[in-house]
Amino acid sequence: MVSAHHFSKVALEHFRHDIADVARRLLLARRTVMKWLKSFLLAFCLLFAVVSAKTKEKSRTEGDLPGEREVPADAYYGVQTARTLENFRISGVDINRYPGFVEAWAIVKLAAARANTDVGAMKPEKLAVIEKACNAVFAGKYHDQFVVDWYQGGAGTSKTWAPIPANSN
């Protein structure tokens, strides 16, 4: 018959063996996790560097009286609109949601350009460029560039300035 003491010694020996095995496995797992973590961090750093480089390539620096701002390189709008996007996201509804409103702006800008050309305040070459841009807006192009918030309240500056670079670029 096996004594309780003998059973305890055998159980303790198995327990020690199991603990050593668990410890060894944990150490291997820790090493594996550390290798994976180092690889992940390296990949993340490389990805961050690539994204940062591409972000720099995908923007341009424009300035006005308050200072310089980064503007997306593919944007037709300028620094005033970029500043508005930073400061006046009120409703989350961009004016380009209403194509008729964007086209009405183009009508006003075109009328102003024609009037200024008629009185000699603008050269006909510049009018031709504005007409071309406005016709593109009438055809439904570039509406995605009119991104000022519908309820933007910056005394009208942003809404007034937004179509100028969009039309002229």
Buried (B, 14 or more C-beta within 10 A) or exposed (E): EEEEEEEEEEEEEEEEEEEEEEEEEEEEEEEEEEEEEEEEEEEEEEEEEEEEEEEEEEBBEBEEEEEEBBBEEEBBBBBBBBBBBEEBBEEEEBBBEBBEBBBEBBEEBBEEBBEBBEEEEBEEEEBEBBBEBBEBBBEEEBBEBBBBBBEBEBEEEBBBBBBBBBBEE
